[in-house]
Amino acid sequence: MLNTSPYKKPLVFLCFLVGVTLTIDSTILMTRHNFGFGVTFPFCVGIGLLSIAWRWQRLHAWLNQRKHRLLLWRLFWAGALIWLSTVAAFFYFIQAGHDIDIHTIRQPVRTILVLGGGTRDCLPRPTLAERLDLAFEWAQRLPDTKLVVSGGQDPGEQCTEAQVMANYLHQRGLPENRLLQEGMSTNTFENLAFSKQIMSEHGISTTDGLLIITSDFHSVRSRQIALKAGFNNLASAGAETPLSLRYNSWLREYFSFVRGWIVGDY
């Protein structure tokens, strides 16, 4: 019987510990107006695990009443372990790094495109600040490029991400005539599509070299979407995600990557 297993207490504690961690982490992110699937799904999983830990004895008494219930319960956890293995593989894939060096593309880089990553009180959040600092480094190395900063208005904010990004880079020392703002986008595909239009208005073609600046976890997907949007000569540089946000950001990207594959974003 499952409810007499010597592993009962460790399993209950594990469900409780993981449930609390996921619930608290997701709740903090939701208080920051982040309600994406990569936040709400872990929240639901956390609540589910807490419920299992709380009703462990009653749940297993119910399971033990029918053999098929025990079988479905075991199949459920087997499926969960398989899913977790795919998440671990995805994390390893991100950790390995998959940026594309600018020397591998056919045309010189004319544009640096910086993708938005969240603002608060009209200031960049830590993830976005890392992207902007990396963009500034590349702007110093490539002084003849234009920088397109791309991002719309976050919920509850009075300014667009593009405005915040341009102000940040200008305060670091970049002249305003190098900065082009795209302030309407709400997702990565719109980042690329709307930025392409602005670049075209300034005589920059999709065949010219483009360097995409984003976060480490977002580098591969953003390149694939850029190809779908019509860009041909791509390089990318991924900023390191702050440790306090890293694994939650990677988990959200896992779901975004799968969703993009399903709906045909790339």
C-alpha positions as CSV (number, residue, x, y, z in Angstrom):
1,M,0.0,0.0,0.0
2,L,1.3,3.4,-0.9
3,N,0.3,5.1,2.4
4,T,2.5,2.7,4.4
5,S,5.6,3.3,2.2
6,P,8.8,4.2,4.2
7,Y,9.3,7.0,1.7
8,K,6.0,8.7,2.7
9,K,7.4,11.4,4.9
10,P,10.2,12.5,2.6
11,L,7.8,12.6,-0.3
12,V,5.3,14.7,1.7
13,F,8.1,17.1,2.7
14,L,9.4,17.3,-0.9
15,C,5.9,18.1,-2.2
16,F,5.5,20.8,0.5
17,L,8.9,22.3,-0.1
18,V,8.6,22.5,-3.9
19,G,5.0,23.7,-3.6
20,V,5.9,26.5,-1.2
21,T,8.9,27.6,-3.4
22,L,6.9,27.7,-6.7
23,T,3.9,29.4,-5.0
24,I,6.0,32.2,-3.4
25,D,8.2,32.7,-6.4
26,S,5.2,33.0,-8.8
27,T,3.2,35.2,-6.4
28,I,6.1,37.7,-6.2
29,L,6.3,37.8,-10.0
30,M,2.5,38.3,-10.3
31,T,2.6,41.3,-7.9
32,R,5.0,42.8,-10.5
33,H,2.2,42.4,-13.1
34,N,3.8,39.4,-14.7
35,F,1.0,36.9,-15.6
36,G,2.5,34.9,-18.4
37,F,2.0,31.2,-18.7
38,G,5.6,30.6,-17.3
39,V,4.4,32.3,-14.1
40,T,0.8,31.1,-13.7
41,F,1.6,27.5,-14.5
42,P,4.3,27.1,-11.8
43,F,1.8,28.8,-9.4
44,C,-0.8,26.2,-10.2
45,V,1.7,23.4,-9.8
46,G,2.8,24.8,-6.5
47,I,-0.8,25.0,-5.2
48,G,-1.4,21.4,-6.5
49,L,1.7,20.1,-4.6
50,L,0.7,21.9,-1.4
51,S,-2.7,20.3,-1.7
52,I,-1.2,16.8,-2.2
53,A,1.0,17.3,0.9
54,W,-1.9,18.6,3.0
55,R,-4.2,15.7,2.0
56,W,-1.6,13.0,1.6
57,Q,-3.3,10.4,3.9
58,R,-6.8,11.0,2.5
59,L,-5.6,11.0,-1.1
60,H,-3.8,7.7,-0.7
61,A,-6.7,6.1,1.1
62,W,-8.8,7.0,-1.9
63,L,-6.1,5.8,-4.4
64,N,-5.8,2.4,-2.6
65,Q,-9.5,1.7,-3.1
66,R,-9.0,0.9,-6.8
67,K,-6.0,-0.6,-8.5
68,H,-6.5,1.5,-11.6
69,R,-6.3,4.6,-9.5
70,L,-2.9,3.5,-8.3
71,L,-1.8,2.8,-11.9
72,L,-2.9,6.3,-13.1
73,W,-1.2,7.9,-10.1
74,R,2.1,6.2,-11.0
75,L,1.7,7.1,-14.7
76,F,1.1,10.7,-13.7
77,W,4.4,10.8,-11.8
78,A,6.2,9.0,-14.5
79,G,5.0,11.6,-17.0
80,A,6.0,14.4,-14.6
81,L,9.5,13.0,-14.4
82,I,9.8,12.8,-18.2
83,W,8.6,16.4,-18.4
84,L,11.2,17.5,-15.8
85,S,13.9,15.8,-17.8
86,T,13.0,17.9,-20.9
87,V,13.1,21.0,-18.7
88,A,16.6,20.0,-17.4
89,A,17.7,19.4,-21.0
90,F,16.4,22.8,-22.1
91,F,18.3,24.5,-19.1
92,Y,21.5,22.7,-20.2
93,F,20.9,23.9,-23.7
94,I,20.7,27.5,-22.5
95,Q,23.6,27.2,-20.2
96,A,25.8,25.9,-23.0
97,G,25.4,29.2,-24.8
98,H,24.3,29.6,-28.4
99,D,25.2,33.1,-29.5
100,I,26.2,33.7,-33.2
101,D,29.5,35.6,-33.7
102,I,29.2,38.7,-35.9
103,H,32.2,37.5,-37.9
104,T,30.2,34.6,-39.3
105,I,27.6,36.7,-41.1
106,R,27.9,37.9,-44.7
107,Q,27.4,41.6,-44.3
108,P,28.9,44.2,-41.9
109,V,26.7,45.0,-38.9
110,R,24.7,48.2,-39.5
111,T,22.2,47.9,-36.7
112,I,22.2,46.7,-33.1
113,L,18.7,45.7,-32.0
114,V,18.1,45.7,-28.2
115,L,15.0,43.7,-27.1
116,G,12.9,45.0,-24.2
117,G,12.9,43.1,-20.9
118,G,10.7,44.8,-18.4
119,T,10.5,48.2,-16.7
120,R,9.4,49.5,-13.3
121,D,8.7,53.1,-12.4
122,C,10.2,54.0,-15.8
123,L,13.5,52.3,-15.0
124,P,14.9,49.1,-16.4
125,R,14.4,45.9,-14.4
126,P,17.6,44.0,-13.7
127,T,17.3,41.7,-16.7
128,L,16.8,44.7,-19.1
129,A,19.7,46.6,-17.4
130,E,22.0,43.6,-18.2
131,R,20.9,43.8,-21.9
132,L,21.5,47.5,-22.1
133,D,24.9,47.3,-20.5
134,L,25.9,44.6,-23.1
135,A,24.4,46.8,-25.9
136,F,26.5,49.7,-24.7
137,E,29.6,47.6,-24.9
138,W,28.8,46.5,-28.5
139,A,27.9,50.1,-29.4
140,Q,31.5,51.1,-28.3
141,R,33.0,48.3,-30.5
142,L,30.8,49.2,-33.5
143,P,30.7,53.0,-33.5
144,D,29.1,53.2,-37.0
145,T,25.9,51.3,-36.1
146,K,22.5,52.5,-35.2
147,L,20.8,51.1,-32.1
148,V,17.1,50.2,-32.2
149,V,15.6,49.9,-28.8
150,S,12.4,47.9,-28.9
151,G,9.6,47.5,-26.4
152,G,6.1,48.9,-25.7
153,Q,4.5,50.1,-22.5
154,D,4.4,47.7,-19.6
155,P,1.2,47.4,-17.5
156,G,1.0,50.2,-14.9
157,E,3.9,52.2,-16.5
158,Q,3.7,55.7,-17.8
159,C,6.5,55.3,-20.4
160,T,7.5,52.7,-23.0
161,E,10.3,50.3,-22.6
162,A,11.9,52.0,-25.7
163,Q,11.9,55.4,-24.0
164,V,13.5,53.9,-20.8
165,M,16.1,52.0,-22.9
166,A,17.0,55.1,-24.9
167,N,17.3,57.3,-21.8
168,Y,19.5,54.7,-20.1
169,L,21.9,54.4,-23.1
170,H,22.0,58.2,-23.6
171,Q,22.9,58.7,-20.0
172,R,25.7,56.1,-20.5
173,G,27.1,58.4,-23.2
174,L,25.5,57.3,-26.6
175,P,24.4,60.3,-28.7
176,E,20.7,60.5,-29.4
177,N,21.2,60.4,-33.2
178,R,22.4,56.8,-32.9
179,L,19.2,55.7,-31.1
180,L,16.0,54.7,-32.8
181,Q,12.9,53.9,-30.7
182,E,10.3,51.2,-31.4
183,G,7.7,51.6,-28.7
184,M,4.6,49.6,-29.8
185,S,5.6,46.0,-29.5
186,T,4.3,43.6,-26.9
187,N,6.1,40.4,-27.8
188,T,9.3,39.2,-29.5
189,F,7.7,38.8,-33.0
190,E,6.4,42.4,-32.8
191,N,9.9,43.5,-31.6
192,L,11.4,42.2,-34.8
193,A,8.5,43.1,-37.2
194,F,8.0,46.7,-36.0
195,S,11.8,47.3,-35.8
196,K,12.2,46.1,-39.3
197,Q,9.8,48.9,-40.5
198,I,11.7,51.6,-38.6
199,M,15.0,50.3,-40.0
200,S,13.5,50.4,-43.5
201,E,12.5,54.0,-43.0
202,H,16.1,54.8,-42.2
203,G,17.5,53.0,-45.3
204,I,18.5,49.8,-43.5
205,S,17.7,46.6,-45.3
206,T,17.0,43.1,-43.9
207,T,20.0,41.9,-45.8
208,D,22.3,44.2,-43.8
209,G,24.1,42.8,-40.8
210,L,22.0,42.8,-37.6
211,L,23.2,42.2,-34.1
212,I,20.4,41.2,-31.7
213,I,21.0,42.0,-28.0
214,T,18.8,40.1,-25.6
215,S,19.2,37.7,-22.6
216,D,21.1,34.4,-22.6
217,F,17.9,32.4,-22.3
218,H,16.2,34.3,-25.2
219,S,19.0,34.3,-27.7
220,V,18.0,31.2,-29.8
221,R,14.3,32.0,-30.0
222,S,14.8,35.6,-30.9
223,R,17.1,34.6,-33.8
224,Q,14.5,32.1,-35.1
225,I,11.8,34.7,-34.9
226,A,14.1,37.2,-36.7
227,L,14.5,34.8,-39.5
228,K,10.7,34.4,-39.7
229,A,10.4,38.2,-39.8
230,G,12.6,38.4,-42.8
231,F,16.1,39.2,-41.6
232,N,18.9,37.3,-43.4
233,N,22.2,38.2,-41.8
234,L,22.0,37.7,-38.0
235,A,24.3,37.7,-35.1
236,S,23.3,37.6,-31.4
237,A,24.7,38.4,-28.0
238,G,23.0,37.2,-24.8
239,A,23.3,39.1,-21.6
240,E,23.7,37.0,-18.4
241,T,20.4,36.8,-16.4
242,P,20.7,37.9,-12.8
243,L,20.9,34.9,-10.5
244,S,17.8,35.9,-8.5
245,L,15.7,35.7,-11.7
246,R,17.7,33.2,-13.8
247,Y,15.9,29.9,-13.3
248,N,12.4,31.3,-13.3
249,S,13.2,33.2,-16.5
250,W,14.6,30.0,-18.0
251,L,11.4,28.2,-17.1
252,R,9.2,30.9,-18.7
253,E,11.4,30.7,-21.8
254,Y,10.8,26.9,-21.9
255,F,7.1,27.4,-22.2
256,S,7.5,30.3,-24.6
257,F,9.8,28.2,-26.8
258,V,7.3,25.3,-26.9
259,R,4.4,27.6,-27.5
260,G,6.3,29.4,-30.4
261,W,7.0,26.0,-32.0
262,I,3.3,25.0,-31.7
263,V,1.9,28.2,-33.2
264,G,4.6,28.5,-35.9
265,D,6.5,31.6,-34.7
266,Y,9.6,30.1,-36.3
